[in-house]
Amino acid sequence: MANPRHVRQAEKRLAKAQRTLSRTEKGSARRHKARSRVARLHHELAERRATALHALTKRLTTGFTTVAIEDLNVAGMTRSARGTLAAPGRCVRQKSGLNRAILDAAPGELRRQLTYKTTWYGSTLAVLDRWWPSNKTCSACRWQNPP
């Protein structure tokens, strides 16, 4: 199942609604209406993401006896590249786009759902070590490419 990229689909509508909200006067009825529109768009985005994750995790846990996932350092992967005044970061805009894509996939929620659904449906969850060279290991013969 391909990554649906929910944020990318909704970002134009969400940006337009947030711009509209920022241009309204505080306390007005129009601002209340604009704020509820932004909230509704965020809610729809969260519901779409949750539905896709539930469908994926159910299909994985009911279709396979063992589900293997890698223990990723998501907080480290999505850390800002901004840097400091003394040592400013490089490629900050590209890194923020990467962070948005990683967080849109919601790997933490995927792991949480797999954890309880594997016990529900009788399958097992194998969590691979964070430092295990999964990208350097051949899936057929288990040969590891040296570093």
N, C-alpha and C positions, 0 to 999 in steps of 0.2 A: 504494500500500500504506500503510495507516494505521500510525501509531506504536504498537507493541504495549504500551508502558509496562510493562516487566517489573518494575521496582522497585515500582510502585504495586500490582501484583498480588501481589507477594510480601511486602510490608512488614508485614502483620498477622502472618503466620506467622513471619517473621523476628524481629519485635519480641517475640512470645511466647516464642520459643526463646531469645532473648538475655536476657529477664527470668528465665527458668528457670535459665539458666546463671549469672546474677549471684547467685542465691539459694543456690547450692550451696557446699559447703565445699571449699576448695582441697585437691587431692590425693586426693579421693574418687573412687570408681568412678562414682558418679552424675554428678560434674562432668565426668569424661572422656566419658561418654555424651552429656551435654548439649552439650559442646564439639564433639563429632563431629557432632551434629545441626545446630548452627549452621553448621559448616563445610560440611556437605552441602547445606544450603539456599543458602549463598553459591555453591557450585559449580554447583548446578542453575540459579541465576539467571544466572551467567556463561555456562553452556552455552546457555540459551535465547536470551540476547542475541547470542551468537556465531552461532548457527544462523540467527536472523532476519537478521543483518547479511550473512552469506554468501549467503543466498537473495536478498536485495534487490540486493546488488552483482552477483551473477551475472545476475539478470534485467535489470539496467540495462546491463551491459556486452555481453550477447549480444543484447539487443533494440534497441539504438540504436548508430549509428555514432559519435556524439559525445555524451559525457556532460559536462555543465557543472555545476560546483560553485562555491560562493563561498568564498573564503579568509576564514574567520572567526577572530576573536581569542577562542578558547574560554576561555583562561585569564582574560582580562579580563571576559568575559561571566559567568563563574562566580566572580568574586572576591567575597569576603564583604562584606556591608553593615554589619558590626558597628560600624565606626568606632573611635574612641578614647575615653578618659575625658573629654577636653576637648570633643570633638565626637562624641557618640554617633550611631550610624546610625539611619535611620528604616526602617520596614517590614522589619525584619530577618527575621522569620518568613516573610513572603511571598517575600523574596529567597532564603532557603535552600530553599524549595520549588521556586522557579524553577531554582536551581542544580542541584537533584537531578534535575529533569526534563531539563535540558540534558545533564547527564552521563549520564543513562540512555539518551539517544538515541545516545551515543558518536560524535560527529561526527569525531573524530580517527581512530578505527578505521575508520569508513566511508571517509574519504579515503585511508587507507593501503591498504585493500582495493581501492578503485577504481583506485589508482595501478598496482598490479601486475596486476590482472585486465584492465584495458584493453589492456595489452601482450599478455597471453595470448590474448585473443579478437579482437584486431585492431581495436578501436575506439580512439578518442582521448579524452583527458581534458582538458577546458578548465577551467582554474582562473581564475575571475573575480577581479578586484582587490577587495580588502577595502573600498575607498572608492568603488567604482563604484555609482551610485544604482540598484540593482536594484529596490527597492520603489517608486521614483518613475518608472520607465520602463514605458511601455506595451509589452506583448509583441507587439501586432499592428503598430503604426505607428512604434514607437521614439520617441514623443514623451515628453520628460521634463518632469515637473511641476517648476516652479521652486521653490527652497527657501524 
